[in-house]
Amino acid sequence: MFSDSLAGLVGHEVIAMAGGISYRGKLIEVTETEIFLQGELGWMQLQVEYVTEIRPA
């Protein structure tokens, strides 16, 4: 479903790039279609097809 390096980021603060916008939050879950982040102002749900990068914050 997703790489071991991405699995190691679950539960940690990350920066995800999607559609030219950076999103920062705690990586909660990655599915085949969506990425879920918990940010300061609430939850973010990103479509996998638009995410170009996920890296540690």
N, C-alpha and C positions, 0 to 999 in steps of 0.2 A: 504494500500500500504506500509506504513512504520510507525514505532511507533511514539508516541507523543514526546518521548525524542529525537528521531532523527530529527523530524520536528523542534524542538526547536534549533537545531544546524545550520539550514539553515541560511546562511548569516554570520556565525561566522567562525573563524579560527579553523580548526580541523586537527587531524592526523588520516589518514586512513591506515590500514595495509592490504596489498593485495599481495599474493604470496611471503610472507616473506620480503617484502620491505615496508618501511613507506613513505607515501606521505603526505606532509603538504600543506595546502592551505585553501582558503575560500570555504566552502561548498555552492555551487550554486543551485544544483538540485539533487533530488534522484528520479529515475524512477524504474519500476519493474526490469529493466535489467542493468541499468547503474547509476553511481555516477559521478557527475561533480564537479571538484574542479578548482578554479582559483588560480594558484601559482605565485610566483615571475617571473618565466620565461615563463609563458603561461598557457594554459588550460590543465587539465588532465581529462581523461575519463576512469573510472575504471569499469570493468564488475562486477556486484553484486556478481556473483557466486564465485569470487576470494577474495572478501573483507571479512576479518575475524573480523575486529574491526574498529569502528569509535569513537573517543573520542575528547573532547575539547583540543585544543593546550595549 
